[in-house]
Amino acid sequence: MTIYPVILCGGSGTRLWPASRPARPKQFIDLTSDLSLFQETVRRVDRFAEGGRMVIVAGLDHRDQVLAQLSTLGVEAEVILEPAGRDSAPAMAAAALWIARIDPEGTAVFVASDHYIPDTAAFRATVTAAATAAALGRIVTLGLTPDSPSSAYGYIQAVHPGLSPVRRFVEKPDRSDAERYLAEGYLWNSGNFVAPVRTLLAEMERFSPDILVAVRSALPDAGVGQVHVLGPTFAASPKISIDYAVMEKSGTVWVMPAAFEWSDLGAWDAVAATGAAARGDWIDHDSAGCLVRTGPGTVVATVGVSNLAIIVEPDAVLVCDLSRAQDVKALVEALGRRKVVPSPVRTPSLEALSDQLGRWLKLHAMPLWATLGVDPDGGFSEALDAEGAKVGDFRRARVQTRQAYVFSLASEWGWGDAYAGLVGRSLARFEATNRREDGLYRTRVARTGGDLDDTPSLYDQAFVLLAAATAVEANIDVDERRRMAARVQASLSALALPQGGWKEPAGAAYQSNAHMHLLEAALAWEPLDPGGPWSAMADSIVALARMHFIDAQGGFLREFFGPDWRPAAGEAGRLVEPGHQFEWAWLLTRWGRLRGDPWAIDAARRLFATGERGVDAGRGVAIDELDDALTPRSYRARLWPQTEWLKAALILAEEAEGGERQRLVESAVAAARGLSLYLEPTGLWHDKMGRGGGFEPEPAPASSLYHIVAAYRQLRHSAALL
């Protein structure tokens, strides 16, 4: 059989206030280890997903937490999001219907996301046995052997010892009934179920058909990606638990006794009983049996107290006797009636973010790279190490031109009197060492000027054009820079293709990336040379993107193509880079504004949405690669996609209104935060972040400064406008 573990993320954990809140319920808190209860559950059941897929059912408000915590573990799952909580029966119906759609013979293992089960091996062995029993057309629930007459749990009465049909389910009893149930061999109801989806859906059709009607109509169409949002009709489903909806009525329900340690951690006394829940700095003298949890920067001191829970959060503190832990729920309800609302966390304004990044550039990055990053002859260094020493005995055309771009802008902004002269010297040196006889520019030379690679990369010619345009904008050697651009534009005809576009002589011959930067350069030149060829160049590139680069059905942009501009064969043709989705979204929005073309803005929004599919919520950064199913292909996250995410969110926010504008501004703030992770106070940066959040130890590449400055340029503009 194929097993699909289903993790149900409902529940609010009210009794675990103030650590557990509606926005961050207990399953997402690290109560008993360095992992949250949800992550512990994922680890516990992930082995069962080897033949099928893991399925998560959670509330729409908890989307980011689910994805972030999955990402931290490096685990993929299908995430079904509920627009409204309707209890366990509709949630299980949604998961069962989704599984049945792809595998009608699949078996689901339904587990709660917030349970404490330290013995993973025993749990897996019990589930495996239950799955074997369920294969006979049964719904098998796991019943835990009680170790005390607890009033905190529901109970199950079995017909006989061992695997058995269920005689009845019993709600949480009072103390005397719990003692009687313990004596009569009842089991605790763990809320974990194993069933073929065919069997479960048949029983739901028989006993609760109104649930299936609502959930079926809410289930989204099968599509790419791991997140599936249920439609609004889901809220029309009855709000009911699976016990009431099916289990107490069905004759197919059996119970499998389990002996592993288990707790639903319903209150602080249960958390304390694990012995693994203390957190933070606690200084004690002569106290006993206390549970203390506090965060960084806060010390708790106790003297001569016992049996207390002391839970310290930034905005609230709970002190309660552990024997009264169940009463915390009533306390929270009283707080709700008083409408006690913590102070909101302020989101930084775009103006504040612009000022912060601008100061870092003006005071640290630009002076550093204008001194330590430049040779006496005006050539720019490829990289600087952590000590500020130059790295690399060669010069690439793209680095020379990108640095000319950033220092032209710095000069235009009045950040330094020396920057204009630096641009003039560097481009003059570049002309002497890199210009070919045909008017194009070679890819790589030695620091001494010798030719290392004479190839006239299309990508490099785009940056020659961009550097020349920015120098003209900053009034630096205007006539020579105009002649430079005219020569390149005329010479590009040698690379032009009859089927449209240009061939890339360096690397993959048919690619979208070099065209993207040609579009950027053409848009830069268009207002500087209104009668020139730039508008036609930009229009032809956008037409190529519309017809070939952007997938007609998916709305995402591919990287590599064949001579007919159809996607390249194999994995190359399936590559989707989130950073380039953002970069094209930014460029198409600019072009669409100039031409008044609504298609471009709509295409930009779709590209941006694709780019956001590549944002790892756990690290808060955009990753390098997806495939054409929009699933991660590489979890590495370089610096430059963060800058493109920021630029695209900002320019699309300028085009939006109301709630959508606010969402895009918040996305831009998130991108700025992601970018800030890479930047060092010294004016250097990291380039490559690994899956765990650490950076690869390497020098800071000069080429990244172009991306950072371009992002700041857009942020500077949007902060003033929005």
C-alpha positions as CSV (number, residue, x, y, z in Angstrom):
1,M,0.0,0.0,0.0
2,T,1.0,3.6,-0.4
3,I,0.8,5.7,2.8
4,Y,0.2,9.4,2.9
5,P,0.9,10.9,6.3
6,V,-1.5,13.8,7.0
7,I,-0.6,16.3,9.7
8,L,-3.6,18.3,11.0
9,C,-2.5,21.7,12.3
10,G,-5.8,22.8,13.9
11,G,-6.1,23.9,17.5
12,S,-5.2,27.1,19.3
13,G,-3.5,25.8,22.5
14,T,-5.4,28.4,24.7
15,R,-4.2,26.8,27.9
16,L,-0.6,27.4,26.9
17,W,-0.9,31.2,26.9
18,P,1.1,33.4,26.7
19,A,3.5,31.3,24.6
20,S,0.6,30.0,22.4
21,R,-1.5,32.7,20.6
22,P,-3.9,32.5,17.7
23,A,-1.2,33.8,15.4
24,R,1.3,31.3,16.8
25,P,-0.4,28.3,18.3
26,K,1.4,25.7,20.3
27,Q,2.2,23.4,17.4
28,F,4.7,26.0,16.1
29,I,6.5,26.5,19.4
30,D,9.6,24.7,20.6
31,L,8.0,23.3,23.8
32,T,10.1,20.1,24.3
33,S,13.1,20.4,22.1
34,D,14.9,22.8,19.7
35,L,12.2,21.9,17.2
36,S,8.5,22.9,17.3
37,L,5.9,20.3,18.0
38,F,4.9,20.5,14.3
39,Q,8.5,19.9,13.2
40,E,8.8,17.0,15.7
41,T,5.7,15.5,14.1
42,V,7.0,16.0,10.6
43,R,10.2,14.1,11.6
44,R,8.1,11.4,13.2
45,V,6.0,10.7,10.1
46,D,8.3,11.6,7.2
47,R,9.4,8.0,6.7
48,F,5.9,7.0,5.8
49,A,5.9,9.5,3.0
50,E,8.6,7.7,1.0
51,G,6.1,6.0,-1.3
52,G,3.6,8.9,-1.4
53,R,3.5,12.5,-0.2
54,M,3.2,14.2,3.1
55,V,0.0,16.3,3.4
56,I,-0.4,19.3,5.8
57,V,-3.8,20.8,6.6
58,A,-3.5,24.2,8.3
59,G,-5.2,27.5,8.5
60,L,-4.5,30.1,5.9
61,D,-3.1,32.5,8.6
62,H,-0.4,29.9,9.4
63,R,0.8,29.5,5.8
64,D,4.2,31.2,6.4
65,Q,4.9,29.3,9.6
66,V,4.2,26.0,8.0
67,L,6.3,26.7,5.0
68,A,9.1,28.2,7.1
69,Q,9.3,25.3,9.5
70,L,9.2,22.7,6.6
71,S,11.9,24.6,4.9
72,T,14.1,24.5,8.0
73,L,13.8,20.7,8.0
74,G,14.4,20.4,4.3
75,V,11.1,18.6,3.9
76,E,8.6,19.0,1.1
77,A,4.8,18.5,1.5
78,E,1.5,19.3,0.0
79,V,0.0,22.1,2.1
80,I,-3.8,22.5,2.1
81,L,-4.9,25.8,3.6
82,E,-8.3,26.3,5.2
83,P,-9.9,29.7,4.9
84,A,-11.7,29.1,8.2
85,G,-11.3,26.5,10.9
86,R,-14.1,23.9,10.8
87,D,-12.7,21.3,13.2
88,S,-11.2,17.9,12.4
89,A,-13.8,16.3,10.1
90,P,-13.7,18.8,7.3
91,A,-9.9,19.0,7.5
92,M,-9.6,15.2,7.2
93,A,-12.1,15.3,4.4
94,A,-10.0,17.8,2.5
95,A,-6.9,15.7,2.8
96,A,-8.7,12.5,1.9
97,L,-10.3,14.0,-1.2
98,W,-6.9,15.4,-2.3
99,I,-5.2,12.0,-1.8
100,A,-8.1,10.2,-3.6
101,R,-7.7,12.4,-6.6
102,I,-4.1,11.3,-7.2
103,D,-4.3,7.8,-5.6
104,P,-7.7,6.3,-4.9
105,E,-6.1,3.3,-3.3
106,G,-3.9,5.4,-0.9
107,T,-4.0,5.0,2.8
108,A,-3.9,8.1,5.1
109,V,-2.3,8.3,8.5
110,F,-3.9,11.3,10.2
111,V,-1.9,12.7,13.1
112,A,-2.2,15.8,15.2
113,S,0.6,18.4,14.8
114,D,0.9,19.2,18.5
115,H,1.4,15.9,20.3
116,Y,4.4,14.8,22.4
117,I,5.6,11.3,21.4
118,P,9.3,10.9,22.4
119,D,9.6,7.2,21.2
120,T,9.6,7.6,17.5
121,A,10.4,3.9,16.8
122,A,7.5,2.7,18.9
123,F,5.2,5.1,17.2
124,R,6.2,4.0,13.7
125,A,5.9,0.4,14.6
126,T,2.3,0.9,15.9
127,V,1.3,2.9,12.8
128,T,2.7,0.3,10.5
129,A,0.7,-2.4,12.3
130,A,-2.4,-0.1,12.2
131,A,-1.9,0.4,8.4
132,T,-1.9,-3.3,7.9
133,A,-5.1,-3.7,9.8
134,A,-6.7,-0.7,7.9
135,A,-6.0,-2.4,4.6
136,L,-8.9,-4.7,5.3
137,G,-11.3,-1.7,4.9
138,R,-11.2,-0.5,8.5
139,I,-10.6,2.9,10.1
140,V,-8.1,2.2,12.8
141,T,-7.6,4.7,15.7
142,L,-4.6,4.5,18.1
143,G,-5.6,4.1,21.7
144,L,-3.0,4.8,24.4
145,T,-2.8,2.7,27.5
146,P,-3.5,5.1,30.4
147,D,-1.1,5.6,33.2
148,S,-3.4,7.7,35.4
149,P,-7.1,8.5,35.7
150,S,-6.8,11.7,33.7
151,S,-9.7,14.1,33.1
152,A,-7.8,15.8,30.3
153,Y,-8.4,13.1,27.6
154,G,-11.3,11.4,25.9
155,Y,-11.5,7.6,26.2
156,I,-12.2,4.6,24.0
157,Q,-13.9,1.3,25.1
158,A,-12.7,-1.6,23.0
159,V,-14.8,-4.8,22.5
160,H,-11.8,-7.0,23.6
161,P,-8.1,-6.6,24.3
162,G,-5.6,-6.1,21.4
163,L,-6.7,-4.9,18.0
164,S,-10.5,-4.6,18.4
165,P,-13.6,-3.0,17.1
166,V,-14.6,0.1,19.1
167,R,-17.6,-0.3,21.4
168,R,-17.8,3.5,22.2
169,F,-16.0,6.8,22.4
170,V,-16.3,8.7,25.7
171,E,-15.8,12.5,26.2
172,K,-13.4,13.8,28.8
173,P,-14.8,12.5,32.1
174,D,-14.8,13.7,35.6
175,R,-12.3,12.2,38.1
176,S,-14.6,9.4,39.3
177,D,-15.5,8.3,35.8
178,A,-11.9,8.4,34.8
179,E,-10.9,6.2,37.7
180,R,-13.6,3.7,36.6
181,Y,-12.5,3.8,33.0
182,L,-8.9,3.1,34.0
183,A,-10.1,0.1,36.0
184,E,-12.2,-1.3,33.2
185,G,-9.4,-1.1,30.6
186,Y,-10.5,1.9,28.6
187,L,-7.9,3.5,26.4
188,W,-7.1,7.2,25.9
189,N,-8.3,8.6,22.6
190,S,-5.1,9.9,20.9
191,G,-6.9,11.4,17.9
192,N,-4.6,9.6,15.5
193,F,-6.3,7.6,12.7
194,V,-5.2,5.3,9.9
195,A,-7.6,4.5,7.0
196,P,-7.8,3.9,3.3
197,V,-9.1,7.1,1.9
198,R,-11.7,5.1,0.0
199,T,-13.1,3.7,3.3
200,L,-13.0,7.0,5.1
201,L,-14.8,8.9,2.3
202,A,-17.4,6.2,2.0
203,E,-18.2,6.5,5.7
204,M,-18.3,10.3,5.5
205,E,-20.7,10.0,2.6
206,R,-22.9,7.8,4.7
207,F,-22.9,9.7,7.9
208,S,-21.9,13.3,7.1
209,P,-22.5,13.9,3.4
210,D,-22.9,17.7,3.9
211,I,-19.3,17.9,4.8
212,L,-18.2,16.3,1.6
213,V,-20.4,18.5,-0.5
214,A,-18.8,21.7,1.0
215,V,-15.3,20.4,0.9
216,R,-15.4,18.9,-2.6
217,S,-16.5,22.2,-4.1
218,A,-13.8,24.0,-2.1
219,L,-11.0,21.8,-3.2
220,P,-8.9,23.7,-5.8
221,D,-8.0,22.2,-9.2
222,A,-4.8,20.2,-9.3
223,G,-1.9,22.5,-10.1
224,V,1.8,23.0,-9.7
225,G,3.4,23.9,-6.4
226,Q,3.0,22.7,-2.9
227,V,0.3,25.1,-1.6
228,H,-3.4,24.5,-2.2
229,V,-5.9,27.1,-0.8
230,L,-9.4,25.8,-0.2
231,G,-12.2,27.9,-1.7
232,P,-14.7,29.9,0.3
233,T,-17.3,27.2,0.2
234,F,-15.2,25.3,2.8
235,A,-16.6,27.7,5.4
236,A,-20.1,26.3,4.6
237,S,-19.1,22.9,6.0
238,P,-20.4,22.0,9.5
239,K,-18.0,22.7,12.2
240,I,-17.6,19.2,13.7
241,S,-15.0,16.8,15.0
242,I,-14.3,13.5,13.2
243,D,-15.5,11.6,16.3
244,Y,-18.9,13.1,16.2
245,A,-19.2,13.1,12.4
246,V,-18.1,9.5,11.7
247,M,-16.3,7.6,14.4
248,E,-19.1,7.3,16.9
249,K,-21.5,6.2,14.2
250,S,-19.4,3.9,12.0
251,G,-19.2,0.1,12.4
252,T,-15.8,0.0,10.6
253,V,-13.8,1.7,13.4
254,W,-11.2,-0.4,15.2
255,V,-8.7,0.5,17.9
256,M,-5.1,-0.4,18.0
257,P,-3.7,-0.3,21.6
258,A,-0.4,1.6,21.8
259,A,2.1,1.6,24.7
260,F,4.4,4.5,23.7
261,E,4.6,7.6,25.9
262,W,2.1,10.2,24.7
263,S,0.7,13.6,25.7
264,D,-1.3,16.2,23.8
265,L,0.5,18.8,25.9
266,G,-2.9,20.5,26.6
267,A,-1.7,22.7,29.5
268,W,1.5,23.8,31.3
269,D,1.3,20.9,33.8
270,A,1.6,18.4,30.9
271,V,4.4,20.4,29.4
272,A,6.2,20.4,32.7
273,A,5.8,16.7,33.1
274,T,8.0,16.1,30.0
275,G,11.0,17.5,31.9
276,A,12.3,19.1,28.8
277,A,10.4,22.4,28.6
278,A,12.5,24.9,30.6
279,R,13.9,27.8,28.6
280,G,16.1,30.8,29.2
281,D,18.0,32.3,32.2
282,W,16.6,31.2,35.5
283,I,18.3,31.8,38.9
284,D,16.8,29.9,41.7
285,H,17.2,29.5,45.5
286,D,15.4,26.8,47.4
287,S,12.5,26.3,44.9
288,A,11.1,23.0,43.7
289,G,8.9,21.6,40.9
290,C,8.7,24.8,38.8
291,L,8.6,25.3,35.1
292,V,10.3,28.5,33.9
293,R,10.4,29.8,30.3
294,T,11.9,33.1,29.4
295,G,13.4,34.7,26.3
296,P,16.8,36.3,25.6
297,G,17.5,39.4,27.7
298,T,15.2,38.5,30.6
299,V,16.3,36.7,33.8
300,V,13.8,35.1,36.1
301,A,14.8,34.7,39.8
302,T,12.8,32.6,42.3
303,V,13.2,32.0,46.0
304,G,11.4,29.4,48.0
305,V,8.5,28.7,45.7
306,S,7.2,25.4,44.3
307,N,4.9,23.9,41.7
308,L,4.8,27.1,39.6
309,A,4.7,27.8,35.9
310,I,6.4,31.1,35.1
311,I,6.1,31.9,31.4
312,V,7.7,35.1,30.2
313,E,6.9,36.6,26.7
314,P,7.9,40.1,25.5
315,D,4.3,41.4,26.1
316,A,2.9,39.2,28.8
317,V,3.9,37.1,31.8
318,L,2.0,34.1,33.3
319,V,2.5,32.9,36.9
320,C,0.3,30.0,37.9
321,D,0.2,27.0,40.2
322,L,0.8,23.9,38.0
323,S,-2.2,22.2,39.7
324,R,-4.4,25.0,38.2
325,A,-2.9,24.8,34.7
326,Q,-6.3,24.0,33.2
327,D,-7.7,27.3,34.4
328,V,-5.4,29.3,32.1
329,K,-8.1,29.0,29.4
330,A,-10.6,30.9,31.6
331,L,-7.9,33.5,32.2
332,V,-7.4,34.0,28.5
333,E,-11.1,34.3,28.0
334,A,-11.2,37.0,30.7
335,L,-8.4,38.8,29.0
336,G,-10.3,38.6,25.7
337,R,-13.3,40.3,27.3
338,R,-11.0,43.1,28.5
339,K,-9.7,43.4,25.0
340,V,-6.1,43.4,26.1
341,V,-4.1,44.0,22.9
342,P,-0.3,44.0,22.9
343,S,1.4,46.9,21.1
344,P,1.8,46.1,17.4
345,V,5.3,45.5,16.0
346,R,6.1,48.5,13.7
347,T,6.9,47.7,10.1
348,P,9.7,50.0,8.9
349,S,8.7,52.5,6.3
350,L,10.1,52.5,2.8
351,E,11.6,55.9,3.6
352,A,13.4,54.4,6.6
353,L,14.7,51.5,4.6
354,S,15.9,53.8,1.8
355,D,17.7,56.0,4.3
356,Q,19.3,52.9,5.9
357,L,20.5,51.4,2.7
358,G,21.6,54.7,1.3
359,R,23.8,55.5,4.3
360,W,25.4,52.1,4.1
361,L,26.2,52.6,0.4
362,K,27.3,56.2,0.7
363,L,29.4,55.9,3.9
364,H,30.7,52.4,3.6
365,A,30.3,50.4,0.4
366,M,31.1,53.1,-2.2
367,P,34.2,54.6,-0.5
368,L,35.6,51.1,0.1
369,W,35.2,50.0,-3.5
370,A,36.4,53.3,-4.9
371,T,39.7,52.9,-3.1
372,L,40.6,49.3,-2.2
373,G,38.6,48.0,-5.2
374,V,40.4,50.0,-7.9
375,D,43.8,49.6,-9.4
376,P,46.0,52.7,-10.1
377,D,45.2,52.5,-13.8
378,G,41.4,52.8,-13.1
379,G,40.6,49.1,-13.6
380,F,38.1,47.7,-11.1
381,S,38.9,44.6,-9.0
382,E,36.9,41.4,-9.4
383,A,36.5,40.9,-5.6
384,L,37.7,41.9,-2.2
385,D,38.4,39.5,0.7
386,A,37.4,40.1,4.3
387,E,40.6,42.1,4.9
388,G,39.9,44.4,1.9
389,A,42.6,42.8,-0.3
390,K,42.0,42.5,-4.1
391,V,41.2,39.0,-5.4
392,G,41.5,38.0,-9.0
393,D,44.3,38.5,-11.6
394,F,41.9,39.2,-14.4
395,R,39.2,41.8,-15.4
396,R,35.8,40.8,-16.8
397,A,33.9,43.2,-19.0
398,R,30.7,42.9,-17.0
399,V,32.5,44.0,-13.7
400,Q,34.2,47.0,-15.3
401,T,30.9,48.2,-16.8
402,R,28.8,47.4,-13.7
403,Q,31.1,49.4,-11.5
404,A,31.1,52.3,-14.0
405,Y,27.3,52.2,-13.7
406,V,27.2,52.4,-9.9
407,F,29.8,55.1,-9.6
408,S,28.0,57.2,-12.3
409,L,24.9,57.0,-10.1
410,A,26.9,57.9,-7.0
411,S,28.3,60.9,-8.9
412,E,24.8,61.9,-10.0
413,W,23.5,61.7,-6.4
414,G,26.3,64.0,-5.2
415,W,27.9,61.3,-3.0
416,G,31.5,62.2,-3.9
417,D,33.4,64.6,-6.2
418,A,35.9,62.0,-7.2
419,Y,33.4,59.5,-8.6
420,A,33.0,61.2,-12.0
421,G,36.7,61.1,-12.6
422,L,36.9,57.5,-11.5
423,V,34.2,56.5,-14.1
424,G,36.0,58.5,-16.8
425,R,39.4,56.8,-16.1
426,S,37.9,53.3,-15.8
427,L,35.9,53.5,-19.0
428,A,38.9,54.9,-20.9
429,R,41.1,52.0,-19.6
430,F,38.3,49.6,-20.6
431,E,38.2,51.0,-24.1
432,A,41.9,50.5,-24.4
433,T,42.0,46.9,-23.2
434,N,38.6,45.4,-24.2
435,R,37.4,47.1,-27.4
436,R,37.7,44.9,-30.5
437,E,38.0,46.0,-34.1
438,D,34.4,45.3,-34.8
439,G,33.2,47.8,-32.1
440,L,32.2,45.1,-29.6
441,Y,34.0,44.3,-26.4
442,R,36.0,41.2,-25.3
443,T,35.0,39.3,-22.3
444,R,38.1,39.1,-20.2
445,V,41.6,40.6,-20.0
446,A,44.5,40.3,-17.6
447,R,45.1,43.1,-15.0
448,T,48.1,44.1,-17.1
449,G,45.8,44.4,-20.2
450,G,46.6,41.2,-22.1
451,D,43.7,39.5,-23.9
452,L,42.4,36.4,-22.0
453,D,39.1,35.8,-23.8
454,D,38.3,37.7,-27.0
455,T,34.6,36.5,-27.2
456,P,32.1,39.4,-27.5
457,S,29.5,38.1,-25.0
458,L,26.0,39.5,-25.7
459,Y,25.6,39.8,-22.0
460,D,28.7,42.0,-21.7
461,Q,27.6,44.2,-24.6
462,A,24.3,44.9,-22.7
463,F,26.3,46.2,-19.8
464,V,28.6,48.3,-22.0
465,L,25.4,50.0,-23.2
466,L,24.0,50.4,-19.7
467,A,27.3,51.9,-18.4
468,A,27.4,54.3,-21.3
469,A,23.8,55.4,-20.7
470,T,24.4,56.0,-17.0
471,A,27.5,58.0,-17.6
472,V,25.6,60.2,-20.0
473,E,22.9,60.6,-17.4
474,A,25.5,61.7,-14.9
475,N,27.1,64.1,-17.5
476,I,30.4,62.1,-17.7
477,D,32.3,62.2,-21.0
478,V,29.0,62.5,-22.8
479,D,30.1,62.6,-26.4
480,E,32.5,59.6,-26.1
481,R,29.9,57.5,-24.3
482,R,27.3,58.2,-27.0
483,R,29.8,57.1,-29.6
484,M,30.6,54.0,-27.6
485,A,26.9,53.1,-27.5
486,A,26.4,53.8,-31.2
487,R,29.3,51.5,-32.1
488,V,27.9,48.6,-30.0
489,Q,24.4,49.0,-31.2
490,A,25.5,49.0,-34.8
491,S,27.8,46.0,-34.3
492,L,25.2,43.9,-32.6
493,S,23.8,43.2,-36.1
494,A,26.5,40.5,-36.4
495,L,24.8,38.6,-33.6
496,A,21.2,39.2,-34.7
497,L,19.1,36.2,-35.6
498,P,16.6,36.0,-38.5
499,Q,14.1,34.4,-36.2
500,G,14.4,37.4,-33.8
501,G,16.7,38.2,-30.9
502,W,20.4,37.8,-30.7
503,K,22.7,34.8,-30.3
504,E,25.0,34.6,-27.3
505,P,28.5,33.7,-28.4
506,A,29.6,32.9,-24.8
507,G,27.8,30.0,-23.2
508,A,24.3,28.9,-24.1
509,A,23.5,30.4,-27.5
510,Y,19.8,30.9,-27.1
511,Q,18.9,32.4,-23.7
512,S,16.6,35.0,-22.1
513,N,19.1,36.4,-19.6
514,A,21.2,38.4,-22.1
515,H,18.1,39.8,-23.7
516,M,16.8,40.9,-20.3
517,H,19.9,43.1,-19.8
518,L,19.7,44.4,-23.4
519,L,16.1,45.5,-22.6
520,E,17.4,47.2,-19.5
521,A,20.0,49.1,-21.6
522,A,17.5,50.0,-24.3
523,L,15.1,51.5,-21.7
524,A,18.0,53.5,-20.2
525,W,18.9,54.9,-23.6
526,E,15.4,55.6,-24.8
527,P,15.0,59.0,-23.0
528,L,18.6,60.0,-23.7
529,D,18.3,59.4,-27.5
530,P,14.6,59.7,-28.4
531,G,15.3,59.4,-32.2
532,G,17.6,56.5,-31.9
533,P,17.1,52.8,-32.3
534,W,16.4,52.0,-28.7
535,S,12.6,51.9,-28.7
536,A,12.5,49.4,-31.5
537,M,15.1,47.3,-29.8
538,A,13.1,47.3,-26.5
539,D,9.9,46.4,-28.4
540,S,11.5,43.5,-30.2
541,I,12.8,42.0,-27.0
542,V,9.5,42.3,-25.3
543,A,7.8,40.7,-28.3
544,L,10.3,37.8,-28.0
545,A,9.6,37.5,-24.3
546,R,5.8,37.5,-24.9
547,M,6.0,34.9,-27.7
548,H,8.7,32.6,-26.4
549,F,10.4,33.4,-23.1
550,I,7.3,33.5,-21.0
551,D,5.3,30.2,-20.7
552,A,1.9,30.8,-22.2
553,Q,0.1,28.6,-19.6
554,G,2.1,29.0,-16.5
555,G,3.1,32.7,-16.9
556,F,6.6,32.0,-15.7
557,L,9.8,32.7,-17.7
558,R,12.3,30.1,-18.8
559,E,16.1,30.5,-19.2
560,F,17.3,28.4,-22.1
561,F,16.0,27.6,-25.6
562,G,16.7,26.0,-28.9
563,P,17.3,27.7,-32.2
564,D,13.5,28.0,-32.8
565,W,13.1,29.7,-29.4
566,R,11.3,26.7,-28.0
567,P,12.3,25.5,-24.5
568,A,15.7,23.7,-24.6
569,A,15.6,19.9,-24.2
570,G,16.2,18.3,-20.9
571,E,16.7,20.0,-17.5
572,A,18.1,23.2,-19.1
573,G,14.7,23.9,-20.6
574,R,12.9,23.4,-17.3
575,L,15.0,25.8,-15.3
576,V,13.0,28.7,-13.7
577,E,15.0,31.3,-11.7
578,P,13.0,33.3,-9.1
579,G,15.4,36.2,-9.4
580,H,14.8,36.5,-13.1
581,Q,11.0,36.4,-12.7
582,F,11.4,39.4,-10.5
583,E,13.9,41.2,-12.8
584,W,11.7,40.7,-15.9
585,A,8.6,41.8,-13.8
586,W,10.5,45.1,-13.1
587,L,11.5,45.6,-16.7
588,L,8.1,44.7,-18.2
589,T,6.4,47.2,-15.8
590,R,8.7,49.9,-16.9
591,W,8.1,49.1,-20.6
592,G,4.4,48.7,-20.1
593,R,4.2,52.2,-18.6
594,L,6.0,53.7,-21.6
595,R,3.8,51.9,-24.1
596,G,0.5,52.0,-22.2
597,D,0.3,48.2,-22.7
598,P,-1.8,46.5,-20.0
599,W,-0.5,43.1,-21.1
600,A,3.0,44.0,-19.8
601,I,1.7,44.9,-16.3
602,D,-0.4,41.8,-16.1
603,A,2.5,39.6,-17.2
604,A,4.7,41.3,-14.6
605,R,2.3,40.5,-11.9
606,R,2.3,36.8,-12.9
607,L,6.0,36.7,-13.1
608,F,6.2,38.3,-9.6
609,A,3.9,35.7,-8.2
610,T,6.1,33.0,-9.7
611,G,9.1,34.6,-8.1
612,E,7.4,34.6,-4.7
613,R,7.0,30.9,-5.1
614,G,10.8,30.7,-4.8
615,V,10.9,32.7,-1.5
616,D,12.0,30.5,1.4
617,A,9.9,31.8,4.3
618,G,12.2,30.1,6.8
619,R,15.3,32.1,5.9
620,G,13.3,35.0,4.4
621,V,15.2,34.9,1.1
622,A,14.5,34.0,-2.5
623,I,16.3,30.8,-3.6
624,D,18.2,30.3,-6.8
625,E,16.3,27.8,-8.8
626,L,12.9,26.2,-9.4
627,D,11.8,23.8,-12.1
628,D,8.9,24.3,-14.4
629,A,6.6,22.6,-11.9
630,L,7.7,25.5,-9.6
631,T,9.2,23.2,-7.0
632,P,12.7,24.0,-5.6
633,R,15.6,22.7,-7.7
634,S,18.3,24.5,-5.6
635,Y,17.9,25.8,-2.1
636,R,21.0,28.0,-2.4
637,A,20.1,31.7,-2.2
638,R,22.5,34.2,-3.7
639,L,22.4,37.9,-3.0
640,W,21.2,39.2,-6.3
641,P,17.7,37.6,-6.3
642,Q,16.9,39.6,-3.1
643,T,17.6,42.9,-4.9
644,E,15.4,41.9,-7.8
645,W,12.6,40.9,-5.5
646,L,12.8,44.3,-3.8
647,K,12.8,46.2,-7.1
648,A,9.8,44.2,-8.5
649,A,7.7,44.5,-5.4
650,L,8.3,48.2,-5.3
651,I,7.5,49.0,-8.9
652,L,4.4,46.8,-8.8
653,A,3.3,48.5,-5.6
654,E,3.4,51.8,-7.5
655,E,0.9,50.3,-9.9
656,A,-1.4,48.8,-7.3
657,E,-4.0,50.3,-4.9
658,G,-5.5,49.5,-1.6
659,G,-4.8,46.1,0.0
660,E,-2.8,44.9,-3.0
661,R,-0.5,47.9,-2.7
662,Q,0.0,47.2,1.0
663,R,0.7,43.5,0.4
664,L,3.4,44.5,-2.2
665,V,4.9,47.0,0.1
666,E,5.1,44.4,2.8
667,S,6.8,42.0,0.3
668,A,9.3,44.8,-0.5
669,V,10.0,45.2,3.2
670,A,10.6,41.4,3.5
671,A,12.9,41.5,0.5
672,A,14.9,44.4,2.1
673,R,15.2,42.4,5.3
674,G,16.4,39.4,3.2
675,L,19.0,41.6,1.4
676,S,20.2,43.0,4.8
677,L,21.3,39.5,5.9
678,Y,24.0,39.6,3.2
679,L,25.4,43.0,3.9
680,E,28.4,43.6,6.3
681,P,28.8,46.9,8.1
682,T,32.3,47.3,6.5
683,G,30.8,47.7,3.0
684,L,31.4,44.1,2.0
685,W,28.8,41.4,1.5
686,H,28.2,37.7,1.3
687,D,27.0,36.2,-1.9
688,K,25.8,32.6,-1.4
689,M,23.6,31.5,1.5
690,G,23.3,27.7,2.1
691,R,20.1,25.8,2.9
692,G,20.8,26.1,6.6
693,G,21.2,29.9,6.5
694,G,25.0,30.0,6.7
695,F,27.1,31.8,4.0
696,E,29.8,30.2,1.9
697,P,33.3,31.6,2.9
698,E,34.5,33.5,-0.1
699,P,35.5,37.1,-1.1
700,A,32.8,39.7,-1.9
701,P,32.3,39.8,-5.7
702,A,32.3,43.3,-7.1
703,S,29.5,42.4,-9.5
704,S,26.9,42.4,-6.7
705,L,27.3,46.1,-6.2
706,Y,25.4,46.7,-9.4
707,H,22.4,44.8,-8.0
708,I,22.5,46.5,-4.7
709,V,22.7,50.0,-6.2
710,A,20.0,49.3,-8.7
711,A,17.7,48.1,-5.9
712,Y,18.5,51.3,-3.9
713,R,17.7,53.4,-6.9
714,Q,14.2,51.9,-7.1
715,L,13.8,52.1,-3.4
716,R,14.8,55.7,-3.4
717,H,12.2,56.4,-6.1
718,S,9.4,54.4,-4.6
719,A,9.9,55.7,-1.1
720,A,9.4,59.2,-2.4
721,L,6.3,58.2,-4.5
722,L,4.5,55.9,-2.1
